[in-house]
Amino acid sequence: MYSTLAQYLNGTPAQPEGVGADIPARTPEGEATTMRRWVLQEHVWTELLDAAGFINVTVDVLPAATGGQRTADTLLVSAYRPS
């Protein structure tokens, strides 16, 4: 189980394909850097996990707790990979 953004914090929709994006970030010391982030649509997560052999894949959307700039819904993804 993991959680991830349902859309980018700047409001850009999630990617319709399994591609990552470099987004601006800051180090703990406050220096500017970039971070690779995969913000994918629900069906893309399901397809990728299914292709990797996971079963019982579910994706729930948790609405943003507050409104305003730099808020986003969260995807809660759960899957099981048989051994």
Steps between C-alpha positions, in 0.01 A plus 500: 500500500622849422366848441584746226374826354188481283616811310795735515496765773495773235168361370637316197310172447666165564683333212298264275811282448765352730750783475669695776561872518770710665338742742658783699591412858719618787759311699474495882752786492272705274699465176308478173503161329271277296326178592375226265129442571246270340158664512287260300131455434324227697468260207873533423598388851258207467640397160864528612446299818299237312778469240751450785303204635304666777140396567206652686608849394279776637535876474299729728490877462530694825388861453736780600443596862512872420445718198732755351826508312736203514241251622417173332289192541690187603486155342517212747622198303483147635616181330615151582777306328473125547823318583 
